[in-house]
Amino acid sequence: MNLKETELSKVKKKYLKFLKSKETKRKKFKDKIGQLKNFYIPLSDYIYKKYNNKTLIVGLSGGQGAGKTTIAEIIKIILKEKYNLDTINFSIDDYYKTLKERKILSRKTNKLFLTRGVPGTHQTNLLLNHINILKRKKFKKIKMPKFDKSIDDRSQKSEWTTVKKKPNIVIFEGWCLGAKSQTKKKLLKPVNLLEKNYDMNLTWRSKVNNELEKKYKKIFNLISFFIFLKVPNFKYVLKWRIKQENDLKLKSKGKKIMSANEINKFIMFYERITKEMISYMPKKSDITINLDKEHKLKKLFFLK
C-alpha cells in the first residue's frame, strides 16, 4: 500500500533530519529519497504486518560497518511516524563483558578473549534476561547497558538506557545474530594469521563455537525474524570499519581510536563467522539486503 502524501511528508522530514545529523564532510548519504521509498518503507511495512500486538523482536545482522545502527534508527522513525509503534533499538555490542571480565577470561582460556567481539565476550545471561523481560506480558522497567568502544569498556550505569514502557517493536542488532556453530572439521583449518599464530591448539575457536551452539542459540531463538545486510565480500568489512573508526574519531576527541593496522587485526577476530554468515544467512533470513561497493542498499529480497 502506497503512503499518502501527508504520511510521506511527515516520514521524509524526520528521515532527512536524521541523515543530516549523521553526515560529515567525508560522509554523505546518496539517493536519500530513493533509498527511503525502495528499501526503508517496504522494510517498515513488513515489520508492521508481522506485528500482532505482542512485542516483536527483529534481529538485524551484518558485517562490521555495514550500517546496522543507522538502518535500525531509520526503521524506528518510520514505525513511529507511520504506524505510531513504540520501538527501541539496542545492540549486542552493549552487552560486552567488561574489560576486567575479559582479562580474567583471557588468562583462563586464551589471550584472544581479551579482544571484544566474538561469542564468549558478551554477558549472555544478562542479555537473555533482558530480551525475555521485553517479550513478557507483564513488563517491568529495565536498565540496558551501554558499551563505550573508545575506552573498550562498559559505560557508567548513569549512561545506561532505561526502558520504562513495554515496546511494540524491538530492533536488536549485532554482527553475529543468527550465526551457527561449525563442525569440528571446519574449525581445524585457520582462516587467517590470527588463528594460525595465536590459536594453534584451537582453544579460542572451540570456545567460540561452543558458545554459539549453546548460549547464543538460546538468544537467537527469541528473535521473531531476521534482516540480514549482505556485504559484497569480506574486504569491504575492513574498508567500512576503517570509515566507522574515522567517524568515531571525530566524535570522541581525546579518546583512544584504532589505527588502520589495528583494525585489520581486529576484524580477523570476526572473519571466520562473518564469511560463513555471508554464505548461509541469505537463505535463512526473512529479509536480505544486498549492499553495493559504495555502501548503498542495492537489492531487497524477501524469503518466500
C-alpha positions in Angstrom: 0.0 0.0 0.0 1.4 3.4 -1.0 1.9 6.1 1.5 -0.4 9.1 1.4 1.3 12.3 0.6 0.8 13.6 4.1 2.3 10.5 5.6 5.2 10.5 3.2 5.9 14.2 4.0 6.0 13.5 7.8 8.2 10.5 7.5 10.5 12.2 4.9 11.1 15.3 7.2 12.2 13.2 10.2 14.2 10.8 8.0 16.1 13.6 6.2 16.8 15.4 9.5 18.2 12.2 11.0 20.5 11.6 8.0 21.7 15.2 8.1 22.7 14.7 11.8 24.9 11.7 10.7 26.6 13.4 7.8 30.2 14.8 7.9 32.3 16.4 5.3 33.7 13.0 4.3 30.4 11.0 4.7 27.4 11.9 2.6 24.3 9.7 2.1 23.3 9.2 -1.6 19.9 8.8 -3.2 18.2 9.5 0.1 14.6 9.6 -1.2 15.1 6.6 -3.5 16.5 4.6 -0.5 13.6 5.6 1.6 10.9 4.6 -0.9 12.6 1.4 -2.2 14.1 0.0 1.0 13.2 1.6 4.3 9.4 1.9 3.8 9.0 -1.7 2.5 11.1 -2.9 5.4 8.9 -1.0 7.9 5.7 -2.1 6.2 6.9 -5.7 6.5 7.5 -5.3 10.3 4.1 -3.7 10.8 2.4 -6.6 9.0 4.2 -9.0 11.3 3.2 -7.2 14.4 0.3 -8.8 16.3 0.0 -6.8 19.5 2.9 -8.8 21.1 6.4 -7.3 21.4 8.2 -8.2 18.2 12.0 -8.9 18.3 13.6 -8.0 15.0 17.1 -9.3 14.5 19.3 -7.1 12.3 22.6 -8.6 11.4 25.5 -8.0 9.0 29.3 -7.4 8.9 31.0 -4.6 10.8 30.5 -1.2 9.3 27.5 -2.4 7.2 25.3 0.3 8.7 23.1 -1.7 11.1 22.7 1.1 13.7 21.8 3.7 11.1 19.2 1.4 9.4 17.7 0.5 12.8 17.2 4.1 13.7 15.6 4.9 10.3 13.2 2.0 10.7 12.3 3.2 14.2 11.5 6.7 12.8 9.2 5.2 10.1 7.4 2.9 12.5 6.7 5.8 14.8 5.6 8.3 12.2 3.6 6.0 10.0 2.2 3.4 12.4 2.7 5.0 15.8 4.5 2.0 17.1 6.8 2.4 20.1 10.2 1.0 19.1 13.5 0.6 20.9 16.8 -0.2 19.3 19.8 -1.9 21.0 23.0 -3.7 20.0 24.5 -6.9 21.2 27.7 -4.8 21.5 26.3 -3.1 24.6 26.4 -6.4 26.3 30.1 -7.0 26.0 31.8 -8.2 29.2 33.7 -5.5 31.0 37.4 -5.1 30.3 38.1 -6.7 33.7 36.0 -9.7 32.9 37.6 -10.2 29.6 41.1 -10.0 31.2 40.1 -12.8 33.5 38.7 -14.9 30.6 41.8 -14.3 28.5 44.0 -15.6 31.4 41.9 -18.7 32.0 41.2 -19.7 28.4 43.1 -17.9 25.6 44.5 -14.4 25.4 42.4 -13.7 22.3 39.4 -13.3 24.5 40.8 -10.0 25.7 39.5 -8.6 22.5 35.8 -8.0 22.4 33.6 -9.2 19.6 33.2 -12.9 19.2 30.7 -15.2 21.0 32.0 -15.7 24.6 32.8 -12.0 25.1 29.2 -11.0 25.9 27.2 -11.2 29.1 24.7 -13.7 27.6 22.8 -14.3 30.9 22.0 -10.6 31.2 21.1 -10.3 27.6 18.8 -13.3 27.7 17.1 -12.0 30.8 16.5 -8.6 29.2 15.1 -10.0 26.0 12.7 -12.2 28.0 11.6 -9.2 30.0 10.9 -7.2 26.8 8.8 -10.1 25.4 7.0 -10.8 28.7 3.3 -9.8 29.0 3.9 -8.4 32.5 6.7 -5.9 31.8 8.9 -4.4 34.4 11.3 -1.4 34.0 14.9 -2.4 33.0 18.2 -0.6 32.6 20.1 -1.7 29.5 23.9 -1.3 29.5 25.9 0.8 27.1 29.4 0.0 25.9 32.0 2.7 25.1 34.2 1.4 22.3 36.5 4.3 22.6 37.6 3.1 26.1 36.9 -0.6 25.3 34.8 -0.9 28.4 31.2 -0.6 29.7 29.9 2.8 30.3 28.9 4.0 33.8 25.4 3.0 34.9 24.3 6.6 34.8 24.7 6.4 31.0 22.6 3.2 30.6 19.3 3.2 28.8 16.2 2.9 30.9 13.2 1.2 29.3 10.1 2.3 31.3 7.3 1.1 28.9 6.8 -2.2 27.1 7.8 -1.6 23.5 5.8 -2.7 20.5 8.9 -3.4 18.4 12.5 -4.2 19.5 15.2 -3.9 16.8 18.1 -6.0 18.1 21.2 -5.5 16.0 24.5 -7.3 16.0 27.1 -8.6 13.6 26.7 -12.3 14.6 22.9 -12.6 15.1 21.8 -15.8 13.6 25.3 -17.3 13.4 25.6 -21.1 13.5 28.2 -23.3 15.1 30.6 -25.1 12.8 31.7 -28.8 12.7 35.0 -29.7 14.4 36.4 -30.5 11.0 35.8 -26.9 9.8 37.5 -25.5 12.9 40.7 -27.3 12.2 41.9 -25.1 9.3 42.8 -21.5 10.3 41.2 -18.8 8.2 43.9 -16.1 8.9 47.2 -15.4 10.6 45.5 -14.6 13.9 44.1 -18.1 14.2 47.2 -19.7 12.8 49.7 -17.9 15.2 47.6 -17.4 18.4 45.2 -20.3 18.4 47.3 -23.2 17.5 45.6 -25.6 19.9 42.1 -24.4 18.9 41.1 -23.3 22.4 39.8 -20.0 21.2 37.9 -21.3 18.2 36.4 -24.2 20.2 35.2 -22.0 23.0 33.6 -19.5 20.5 31.9 -22.4 18.7 30.6 -23.9 21.9 29.2 -20.6 23.0 27.3 -20.3 19.7 25.9 -23.8 20.0 24.6 -23.3 23.5 24.2 -19.9 25.0 23.8 -17.8 21.8 21.4 -20.2 20.2 19.0 -19.6 23.1 19.2 -15.9 22.5 18.7 -16.1 18.7 15.7 -18.4 19.2 13.9 -15.4 20.9 14.2 -13.4 17.7 10.9 -13.2 15.7 12.5 -12.8 12.3 15.9 -11.8 10.8 17.0 -9.0 8.5 20.5 -9.6 7.0 22.8 -7.0 5.5 24.9 -8.7 2.9 28.3 -7.0 2.1 29.8 -7.5 -1.4 32.7 -9.5 0.2 34.7 -9.6 3.4 37.3 -7.0 2.2 34.6 -4.3 2.5 34.2 -5.1 6.2 37.7 -3.8 6.6 37.1 -0.8 4.4 33.9 0.2 6.1 35.2 -0.5 9.6 38.0 2.0 9.0 35.5 4.6 7.9 33.5 3.8 11.0 36.5 4.4 13.2 37.3 7.7 11.5 33.7 8.8 12.3 34.3 7.8 15.9 37.5 9.8 15.9 35.6 13.0 15.1 33.1 12.4 17.9 35.5 11.1 20.6 38.3 13.6 20.8 40.9 12.7 23.3 39.9 9.0 23.4 41.8 6.1 22.0 40.9 5.3 18.4 42.3 2.3 16.4 44.7 2.7 13.5 44.1 1.0 10.1 46.6 -1.7 11.1 44.9 -2.3 14.4 41.5 -2.5 12.6 43.0 -5.0 10.1 44.0 -7.3 13.0 40.8 -6.6 14.9 38.5 -7.8 12.1 40.4 -11.1 11.9 38.6 -12.0 15.1 35.3 -11.7 13.1 36.5 -13.2 9.8 35.5 -16.9 10.3 31.9 -16.3 11.4 31.3 -13.3 9.0 32.4 -15.3 5.9 30.2 -18.2 7.0 27.2 -15.9 7.5 27.6 -14.3 4.1 27.1 -17.8 2.6 24.1 -19.0 4.6 22.2 -16.1 6.1 20.5 -15.0 2.8 18.9 -18.5 2.7 17.9 -18.3 6.4 16.9 -14.6 6.9 13.3 -13.4 6.3 14.8 -10.3 4.5 18.2 -9.9 2.9 19.5 -6.5 1.7 22.5 -6.6 -0.7 24.8 -3.6 -0.2 26.9 -2.4 -3.2 30.5 -1.4 -3.1 29.6 2.2 -2.4 27.8 1.2 0.8 24.3 1.8 -0.7 21.4 -0.5 -0.3 21.2 -2.3 -3.7 18.6 -5.1 -3.6 15.9 -6.2 -1.3 14.9 -9.9 -1.0 12.0 -11.3 0.9 12.2 -15.0 1.8 9.3 -16.9 0.2 
